[in-house]
Amino acid sequence: MLKLLIADDERIIRETIFHLIDWKKYDIEVIGLCQNGLEAYDMILDESPDIVLTDIRMPGMGGLELIQKLSQTDLYIQFIILSGYGEFEYAKEAMKYGVKHYLLKPCNEQQILECIEQCKKDYSQAILEKQILKQQFPLQIGMLNNVISSILNDCLCQDMPCDPIISQYEPYMDFHFTSYRLFYVYFLEQEHLPQYLEMLQDYVNSQIPQTPVYGAYVNNTLLLFLPDMGGKPDQLKQFMGQIRLEKQTVLTELKEASYTCLLELLKEVLEKLKRFSMIYYINNFHIAATCNYNVFISRIQQLGEGIMEGDSEAASQAGLLLEGIDSIEFLKQLASSIFLKITSARPSLSTFELAEWLMKLDRETDLSALKQMVMEKFLDFTREKEADAATSSMTQQIYTYVEEHLQDPNLTLKQIAENHLFMNVDYVSKKFYKETGQKFSQYLTKMRIAKAKHLIASDPSEPIKTIAEQVGCGNNPQYFSQLFKKQTGMTPTDYTASLSSSRLSPAR
């Protein structure tokens, strides 16, 4: 049941609205009738209503000032404005703060109910979007933790400073403009680390949700860091200072340091980690151990440079090197590191497709199957590089034209050939197939589905009809859904659900 508050300085109006409608029938509870904005503001802070029906002009604090003041809070409230004929400009001002509904006095029962029903729909949609974002948050944090651990591993194995390493990962997160706070928890015995992290996770999830927390553990010392925004580090520090572990032989000691950016923080963390052969990365408050496989790491980094250039021999050697790895967790970490780097170095490669592949990587539990999966990915990169090198200027022009006109539902190779390339369509078709190994229609469908998957991931609440239009399927969501299922094995709705429920695991 949603909660409704009514605010109007005219008693007869607010009481009439209250008695005019059987609110319980519409699953609404009226929690208060207020005679001005000041009274309404206090009650809103106390009762957190879902819908506020307010007059625009009231003594003390009017409806517009009330809306402005509440826009600065984290409350989600649907406002319905009551305004007289000459007050419409006030209503327009309120709409700058997201207000969608207004009623012109005098209004009747039907008009009020129509606004209420729309508010209920908006509320349901907002809750759905919030749930989707909450489900996707672990995916985002998982990817970012992979980035952090990959940077640290790269620096450690190559004995290099952070600056040149980080430049390869800048497409993924901000290293220069966000301040960070680093906490040291000293004398935390390793056997008690899981319990400590579990307590931290419960606190963060309940008190400061959607807060990214990163970390590492070495030699009885836990290093935790997070963006220094909104007072959240102070809240976390206060909680950490209160943690007591019964079986700890000594009390933990908490210290902190502030940094102007993530780059400076990572330099400090690197100095702390480089002396140790065993490092435990913290991802979503789970422990991921990594050993000092210096031989494997150094060699795979060298081979990675060859793979980036399309060297098939380098890919084969990398595959042979994988056979010497007997830790599935280390292999996952190594693979995520090298493929993040390759993708960032080649703008033509999709970071979203990489994220999908990393999800599959994380779900694999068989070491042999994992090695095969990684080897195939190595070869895919080299084949894509070779294909890029082999394509003619004509094919590259087709690629560019399709990318720029993907939204056009009438896009055809004939159109491109005759109006853009000024060439015979039969010749263009044969040459395109020879160079790419696929027909133009197959390529076009592949691009449309890839764009659709990206749009769904960016905004899962976007209507299927809108996505269909944006990828060139016109005003035909049914056709788009059939095409999407044929290519992916899932409907767009099923794909959205699978994306939301998937979880990108910690760096290993």
Buried (B, 14 or more C-beta within 10 A) or exposed (E): EBBBBBBBBEEEBBEBBBEEBEBEEBEBEBBBBBBBBBBBBEBBEEEBBBBBBBBBBBEBBBBBBBBBEBBEEEEEBBBBBBBBEEBBEBBEBBBEEEBBBBBBBEBEEEEBBEBBEBBBEBBEEBEEEEEBBEBBBBBBBBBBBBBBBBBBBBBBBBEEEBEEBBEBBEEBBEBEEBBBBBBBBBEBBBEBBEBBBEBBBEBBEEEBEEBBBBBBBBEBBBBBBBBBEEEBBEBBBEBBEEBEBEEBEEEBEBEBEEBEBBBBBBBBBBEBBEEBEEBBBBBBBBBBBBBBBEEBBEBBBEBBEBBBEBBBEBBBBBBEBBEEBEBBBBBBBBBBBBBBBBBBBBEEBBBEEBBBBBBEBBEBEEBEEBBBBBBEBBBEBBBBBEBBEEBEEBBEBBBEBBEEBBBEBEBEBBBBBBEEBEEEBEEBBEBBBEBBEEEBEEBBBEBBBBBBBBBBBEEBEBEBBEBBBBBBBBEBBEEBBEBBBEBBEBBBEEBBBEBBEBBBBBBB
